Amino acid sequence: LRYGRVVEAAAALEKACALEPETGRLQALWAQALEQGGKIEAATAAYKRAIAHEPEVSEYYHNLGFLYAEMGEEAEAEAMFRKALMRNPHQVEAHFNLGGLYLDQRRYQRAADAYAAALELQPNYADAWINLASAQLHLGRNAEALAAYRRCLQLDLSTGIRARVEQQIAGLEASTD
């Protein structure tokens, strides 16, 4: 998988899973190969098998939640992200992706809470600061959004992202004048 040879990796992992069907890690690796190959439904089934064999591994739930979100199955995605966080409350990406799901659903307070949790764990997560600012804007909390954007500017950002954040700040500052 590391070298982009998805088809070969998927075939090898399928054979390995046939030899050791009870190994959750192999099922999860096969799921990754299937996902990278665009076989989302098969990847979903492989993650479910991984979970059945190793239900304590939070990453399997997170990855399955991500696939559900890609398929538009929001309730299932939310359930999987929450199960991931029950197993590992320090999983930053699960908080972040749960926030994204809530943002898409216009559940802005929940999105803000999820992004805040991600930032508590990883304070230099630029995308989480940007998305937190977006949620705050939707909640009508312009001062909090402005603070989040300003905090984001303290991070190492690409030129394009920096320009967009500066543009958002300028717009917010102009609206408060």
C-alpha positions as CSV (number, residue, x, y, z in Angstrom):
1,L,0.0,0.0,0.0
2,R,2.8,2.3,0.9
3,Y,4.1,2.2,-2.7
4,G,0.8,2.7,-4.4
5,R,0.5,-0.8,-5.6
6,V,-3.1,-1.1,-4.4
7,V,-4.3,-4.0,-6.6
8,E,-1.4,-6.2,-5.7
9,A,-1.7,-5.3,-2.0
10,A,-5.4,-6.0,-2.0
11,A,-4.8,-9.4,-3.6
12,A,-2.1,-10.4,-1.2
13,L,-4.1,-9.2,1.8
14,E,-7.1,-11.1,0.6
15,K,-5.0,-14.3,0.6
16,A,-3.6,-13.5,4.0
17,C,-7.1,-13.0,5.4
18,A,-8.1,-16.4,3.9
19,L,-5.2,-18.0,5.8
20,E,-5.8,-16.1,9.0
21,P,-9.5,-15.0,9.0
22,E,-9.5,-14.2,12.7
23,T,-6.9,-11.5,12.6
24,G,-8.5,-8.1,12.8
25,R,-5.3,-6.3,11.8
26,L,-5.2,-8.1,8.5
27,Q,-8.8,-7.4,7.9
28,A,-8.2,-3.7,8.5
29,L,-5.2,-3.6,6.2
30,W,-7.3,-5.3,3.5
31,A,-10.0,-2.7,4.1
32,Q,-7.5,0.1,3.5
33,A,-6.4,-1.5,0.3
34,L,-10.0,-2.0,-0.8
35,E,-10.8,1.6,0.1
36,Q,-7.8,2.9,-1.9
37,G,-9.0,0.8,-4.8
38,G,-12.4,2.5,-4.7
39,K,-14.2,-0.6,-3.4
40,I,-16.0,1.1,-0.5
41,E,-18.6,-1.5,0.2
42,A,-16.1,-4.3,0.4
43,A,-13.9,-2.1,2.6
44,T,-16.8,-1.5,4.9
45,A,-17.4,-5.2,5.2
46,A,-13.7,-5.8,5.9
47,Y,-13.7,-3.2,8.7
48,K,-16.7,-4.8,10.2
49,R,-14.8,-8.1,10.3
50,A,-11.8,-6.4,11.9
51,I,-14.1,-5.0,14.6
52,A,-15.7,-8.4,15.2
53,H,-12.2,-9.9,15.8
54,E,-10.6,-6.9,17.7
55,P,-13.5,-4.8,19.1
56,E,-11.1,-2.8,21.3
57,V,-9.3,-1.1,18.5
58,S,-10.7,2.4,18.1
59,E,-9.1,3.1,14.7
60,Y,-11.3,0.4,13.1
61,Y,-14.4,2.2,14.2
62,H,-13.0,5.6,13.1
63,N,-12.1,4.3,9.7
64,L,-15.5,2.6,9.3
65,G,-17.2,5.9,10.4
66,F,-15.2,7.7,7.7
67,L,-16.4,5.3,5.0
68,Y,-20.0,5.6,6.2
69,A,-19.6,9.4,6.0
70,E,-18.3,9.1,2.5
71,M,-21.3,7.0,1.6
72,G,-23.7,9.6,3.1
73,E,-24.8,7.2,5.9
74,E,-24.5,9.9,8.6
75,A,-26.2,8.1,11.5
76,E,-23.9,5.1,11.1
77,A,-20.8,7.4,10.7
78,E,-21.7,9.3,13.9
79,A,-22.2,6.0,15.8
80,M,-18.8,4.7,14.6
81,F,-17.0,7.9,15.5
82,R,-18.6,7.8,19.0
83,K,-17.6,4.2,19.4
84,A,-14.0,5.1,18.5
85,L,-14.0,7.9,21.1
86,M,-15.5,5.6,23.7
87,R,-12.5,3.3,23.2
88,N,-9.9,6.1,22.8
89,P,-11.0,9.6,23.8
90,H,-7.6,10.9,22.7
91,Q,-8.2,10.0,19.1
92,V,-7.9,13.5,17.5
93,E,-9.1,12.5,14.0
94,A,-12.3,11.0,15.4
95,H,-13.1,14.3,17.2
96,F,-12.2,16.2,14.0
97,N,-14.3,14.0,11.7
98,L,-17.2,14.0,14.1
99,G,-17.0,17.8,14.0
100,G,-17.1,17.7,10.2
101,L,-20.1,15.5,10.3
102,Y,-21.9,17.9,12.6
103,L,-20.9,20.9,10.6
104,D,-22.4,19.2,7.5
105,Q,-25.5,18.5,9.4
106,R,-25.7,22.1,10.6
107,R,-25.4,21.0,14.2
108,Y,-23.0,23.9,14.9
109,Q,-22.7,23.7,18.7
110,R,-21.9,20.0,18.5
111,A,-19.4,20.7,15.7
112,A,-17.8,23.4,17.9
113,D,-17.5,21.1,20.8
114,A,-16.0,18.3,18.7
115,Y,-13.4,20.7,17.2
116,A,-12.6,22.1,20.7
117,A,-12.0,18.5,21.9
118,A,-9.6,17.9,19.0
119,L,-7.8,21.2,19.7
120,E,-7.4,20.3,23.3
121,L,-5.5,17.2,22.2
122,Q,-3.7,18.8,19.3
123,P,-3.5,22.6,19.7
124,N,-1.6,23.2,16.4
125,Y,-4.3,21.5,14.2
126,A,-4.9,24.3,11.7
127,D,-7.9,22.7,10.0
128,A,-9.6,22.3,13.4
129,W,-9.1,26.0,14.2
130,I,-10.6,26.9,10.8
131,N,-13.6,24.6,11.2
132,L,-14.1,25.8,14.8
133,A,-14.2,29.3,13.5
134,S,-16.7,28.3,10.9
135,A,-19.0,26.7,13.5
136,Q,-18.7,29.8,15.7
137,L,-19.7,32.0,12.8
138,H,-22.8,29.9,12.2
139,L,-23.6,30.3,15.9
140,G,-23.3,34.0,15.6
141,R,-20.2,34.1,17.8
142,N,-18.1,36.4,15.6
143,A,-15.7,37.3,18.4
144,E,-14.9,33.6,19.1
145,A,-14.6,32.9,15.4
146,L,-12.2,35.8,15.0
147,A,-10.1,34.5,17.9
148,A,-10.0,31.1,16.3
149,Y,-8.9,32.5,13.0
150,R,-6.2,34.6,14.7
151,R,-4.9,31.6,16.6
152,C,-4.8,29.7,13.3
153,L,-2.5,32.4,11.9
154,Q,0.1,31.6,14.5
155,L,0.5,28.2,12.9
156,D,2.6,27.1,9.9
157,L,0.1,27.5,7.0
158,S,0.4,27.2,3.3
159,T,0.3,30.6,1.5
160,G,-3.2,29.9,0.1
161,I,-4.7,28.9,3.5
162,R,-3.0,31.8,5.2
163,A,-4.5,34.2,2.6
164,R,-8.0,32.7,3.1
165,V,-7.8,33.0,6.9
166,E,-6.5,36.6,6.6
167,Q,-9.5,37.3,4.3
168,Q,-11.9,35.9,6.8
169,I,-10.3,38.0,9.5
170,A,-10.5,41.1,7.4
171,G,-14.2,40.5,6.7
172,L,-15.0,39.9,10.4
173,E,-13.1,43.0,11.4
174,A,-14.9,45.1,8.8
175,S,-18.3,43.9,9.9
176,T,-17.6,45.0,13.5
177,D,-16.5,48.5,12.6
